[in-house]
């Protein structure tokens, strides 16, 4: 059963624990490691701001995550546009 956390420090410890499990069970460990590392960076940064309210922390995490997803999509688009002239149909089998 999953224990409900009551502090940001507990949340960070729990995320570390769950991140390790996700990486071990993932088919794409590199992406999973990168994603969880970014998430932990955001959490650690929020813990430095003295946010005592977990609900406020949750809202800020969601906002940060949404911004991260938007930025990742923009980066994928740029990479796709820049690399499209180098990749031709039937190059990879």
FENNORHU-V104988 format. One record per residue. N is the residue number from 1. SS is DSSP state (alpha for helix, beta for strand, coil for the rest). Layout:
# FENNORHU-V104988
n-><N | N>
ss-><SS | SS>
This chain:
# FENNORHU-V104988
n-><1 | 2 | 3 | 4 | 5 | 6 | 7 | 8 | 9 | 10 | 11 | 12 | 13 | 14 | 15 | 16 | 17 | 18 | 19 | 20 | 21 | 22 | 23 | 24 | 25 | 26 | 27 | 28 | 29 | 30 | 31 | 32 | 33 | 34 | 35 | 36 | 37 | 38 | 39 | 40 | 41 | 42 | 43 | 44 | 45 | 46 | 47 | 48 | 49 | 50 | 51 | 52 | 53 | 54 | 55 | 56 | 57 | 58 | 59 | 60 | 61 | 62 | 63 | 64 | 65 | 66 | 67 | 68 | 69 | 70 | 71 | 72 | 73 | 74 | 75 | 76 | 77 | 78 | 79 | 80 | 81 | 82 | 83 | 84 | 85 | 86 | 87 | 88 | 89 | 90 | 91 | 92 | 93>
ss-><coil | coil | coil | coil | coil | coil | coil | alpha | alpha | alpha | alpha | alpha | alpha | alpha | alpha | alpha | alpha | alpha | alpha | alpha | alpha | alpha | alpha | alpha | alpha | coil | coil | coil | alpha | alpha | alpha | alpha | alpha | alpha | alpha | alpha | alpha | alpha | alpha | alpha | alpha | alpha | alpha | alpha | alpha | alpha | alpha | coil | coil | coil | coil | coil | coil | alpha | alpha | alpha | alpha | alpha | alpha | alpha | alpha | alpha | alpha | alpha | alpha | alpha | alpha | alpha | alpha | alpha | alpha | alpha | alpha | alpha | alpha | alpha | alpha | alpha | alpha | alpha | alpha | alpha | alpha | coil | coil | coil | coil | coil | coil | coil | coil | coil | coil>
